[in-house]
């Protein structure tokens, strides 16, 4: 009999396999999830407690340092060792009360003497119990305690002062307290350094505290500070949750502070409560996973030694229930398990149905193709399919995506190279620009990063969301001065008033030489004609000396280093009236452009020593003004392109640039906008002209070239304005000026922020984020970096 062959169906088989696999994955995943969650929870807890330990250590160190500093400061005052008697005011009382006022955790400052005299200033507002004990009245702020001997008896005199240090009331009684017998006094006398006592109970406060004290050099007095441990308790209570217990103690035994632990009846609060923990810590026993069992509850134990300058170190112990650590993770696992079961219940029919669907991989391929269309090449990936043809098509899509991505990156690299090449060419064009175009992008991107990280004020909604937006701003920063390529070097580098391509002072000096020689010739002619030789020589000498002085005046004015007064200008105009005789034709050897400007005059010709001639005026192309209107530039355009007039230039009141030349330099902003707005930037770089073209605008419409206001300028544009100015102020590679220090530059930026020339919010972010310091440490010279107190500006 033929054996019947057993067949299986694909859909039930695949469904069964899938369900079995899914169930196995769920079990394994949940198990691993629990295991790794436990490891993660313990690791996170330890890391959290490490941070708490660091905070506690920092708090202890800060407290030690501050109290040490206070004692060291008072030790400098000779008056610190004084113990003022009745009706006498301690010379340092204002300083003592100010110190207490600025350090609210300090209970009292005092000085004691070997003879038993004592002077103490107490902060009455440090504790309600203290106010109740002394029945503090409304106006009373400070309590002064004086102990001294009076008529053979030791008395304690208590003075209650108001906030103006005026006495409100006083109490006199027999003194019981003797500072010279106190442990802090005796211990301080034995040491040269500041001592820190163990915690002890303050009777007045009914709370524990610590004393810092030091014997005052060359005296029998000890200066001390009492601090309440309540401030440390308040600090520690903010470090752990309500289910965790925290202990800070000395030498594993002496408790300083505890959080979330209730002492049992008759339990000594000065002893650390858990014997099991003491046993572990004293014997340095290693616990498995830092777990310890106390009262049938498993705890995670954390122990840390707190570093301190004092020989007796503090120890920190934190206990938190394991259940507390794992609660959120266990809850999530149970929740995940429940959700998984629900999903699995609904998944079974879906699995059954999905076996007959083959179109799903095709849909996935369509999505991958959509990523390529949107140029999200890095997100394109192979789809998971066992259909060979679809798998090959998926590989083809990935390969095509990688090829397009590589091509696009090369295009970006080429474009970026051209941009940087242009920027470097602008920097190299003049010795006065240095590496400006290279450093402004660095500072701009640094400030933009800080602005993105800040989620307050005007930066709340600001963020450079992706690399494309960052590149857009970077490109704008690299191109922010591209218009300078149209600015002639002889204008940018103009060092003297008469300089064009060359310094025309030499031309004028030659005229002086001619006049000087003419005076000499005239002198000899007069002598030959019978004039008195001595008088003629004396006359010539005086004229030539005056001539030399006049040239020196012109040469000095040419430098432009000093502000010219109206008297200086009149003197130049007076000198210009001197005449000389030109004999040579000035119309030959000229370019066509020069010939068009020149007015021909026959020689010989008597001319003024200095003059403003028609040929000195270089006309402007009228179409340029129309071009400016086209781009909505709001700038006053000078009538002439250049004015080379000698008197005109020599009488520039300040600096070396005349109106036309200053406009030409400022014109680089207009040219930057014209150049950039003509470029067909892709979508991701559309804002480059806006960002690059506004860094010389102000917030109040007084900038150029469009006189924009704050509302018309984006945050990146305003950021670039700050970066541009700060780089220019601190640049150390410009031969025409000394680099300003960090503090000088910040001060100038502050003035500009107040005048609304730069954005005050960005200026403050520049300071508070530390961006100014980050940039300075990398790009400023060491001698430029000085201390900046940013609190004066924020």
Buried (B, 14 or more C-beta within 10 A) or exposed (E): EEEEEEEEEEBEEBBEEBBEEBEEEBEEBBEEBBEEBBEEBBEEBBEBBEEBBEBBBEBBBEBBEBBBEBBEEBBEBEEBBBBBBEEEEBBBBEBBBEBBBEBEBBBBBBBBBBBBBBBBBBBBBBBEEBBEBBEBEEEBBBBBBBBBEEEEEBBBBBBBBBEEBEBBEBEEEEBEBBBBEBEBBEBBBEEEEBBBBBBEEBEBBEBBBBBBBBBBEEBBBBBBBBBBBBBBBEBBEEBBEEEBBBBBBBEEEBBBBBBBBEEEEEEEEBEBBBEEBBEBBEEEEEEEEBEBEBEEEEBBBBBBEBEBEBEEEBBBBBBBBBEBBBEEBBEEBEEBBEEBEEEBEEBEEEBBEBBEEEEEBEEBBEEBBEBBEEBEBEEBEEBEBEEEEBBEBBEEBBEBBEEBBEEEEEEBEEBBEEBBEBBBEBBEBBBBBBBBBBBBBBBBBBBBBBBBEBEEEBBEEBBBEEEEBBBBBBBBBBBBBBBBBBBBEBBBBBBBBBBBEEBBBEEBEEBBEBBBEEBBEBBBEBBEEEBEEEEBBEBBEEBBEEBEEBBEBBBEBBEBEEEBEEEBBEBBEEBBEBEBEBEEEBEEEEEEEEEEBBEEEEEEBEBBBBEBBEBBBEEBEEEEEEEBEEEEBEBEBBEBBBBBBBBBBBBBEEEBBBBBBBBBBBBBBBBBBBBBEEEEBEEBBEBBBBBBBBBBBBBEBEBBBBBBBBEBBBBBBBBBBBBBBBBBBBBBBBEEEEBBBBBBBBBBBBEBBEEBBBBBBBBBBBBBBBBBBBBBEEBBEEEBBEEBEBEEBE
